[in-house]
């Protein structure tokens, strides 16, 4: 099989937003006088807002009413969006523009699929929207990764069979979601050494279009 589409996660793959999420969740934890363990930022990658709140509150989750938890998520999201409004194309990660342009020249269809409901706003701020054929966010696919819903919906919108799609992810839940969708997966950043990925790299700056084009030919059953 050959690659006909590449589907990118957004936070930490295309754009520098993972640090903004961490900052706003950390501020919430400090306000509630809760610990923020060193390994928590990695656990927050690629999961829904609701799941992120569960992880941040930890054992204190049950102390809060549903209304209080909803207010916390809204407060966190407001803080995050305030930071997003200050973003510019300079916040796109190294290598992204060149790789997208090279893939498009080869006829590969391109999509972004994120658990974040703010994905479109982020992509607009950094001028990546016009480079993509489809964008799937948390509104379109409410089932959080590792559920493959967002990737399968992206493939459907692109008109490409999942077996011909390659996913680029930076989170363990996203890697599993891609595998659950029957897609090859590239792991960048924290998951580049994950034994489940078909190709690992520090960032997209270290990935070539040629590697992605031929990746769907590889054995999926690692």
Secondary structure as GFF3:
##gff-version 3
##sequence-region A 1 222
A	DSSP	beta_strand	5	8	.	.	.	ID=ss1
A	DSSP	alpha_helix	18	31	.	.	.	ID=ss2
A	DSSP	alpha_helix	40	44	.	.	.	ID=ss3
A	DSSP	alpha_helix	49	57	.	.	.	ID=ss4
A	DSSP	three_ten_helix	58	63	.	.	.	ID=ss5
A	DSSP	alpha_helix	66	84	.	.	.	ID=ss6
A	DSSP	three_ten_helix	89	91	.	.	.	ID=ss7
A	DSSP	alpha_helix	96	105	.	.	.	ID=ss8
A	DSSP	beta_strand	109	113	.	.	.	ID=ss9
A	DSSP	alpha_helix	119	125	.	.	.	ID=ss10
A	DSSP	three_ten_helix	129	131	.	.	.	ID=ss11
A	DSSP	beta_strand	134	136	.	.	.	ID=ss12
A	DSSP	alpha_helix	149	158	.	.	.	ID=ss13
A	DSSP	three_ten_helix	162	164	.	.	.	ID=ss14
A	DSSP	beta_strand	165	169	.	.	.	ID=ss15
A	DSSP	alpha_helix	172	180	.	.	.	ID=ss16
A	DSSP	beta_strand	184	188	.	.	.	ID=ss17
A	DSSP	three_ten_helix	189	191	.	.	.	ID=ss18
A	DSSP	beta_strand	199	201	.	.	.	ID=ss19
A	DSSP	three_ten_helix	204	206	.	.	.	ID=ss20
A	DSSP	alpha_helix	209	215	.	.	.	ID=ss21
###
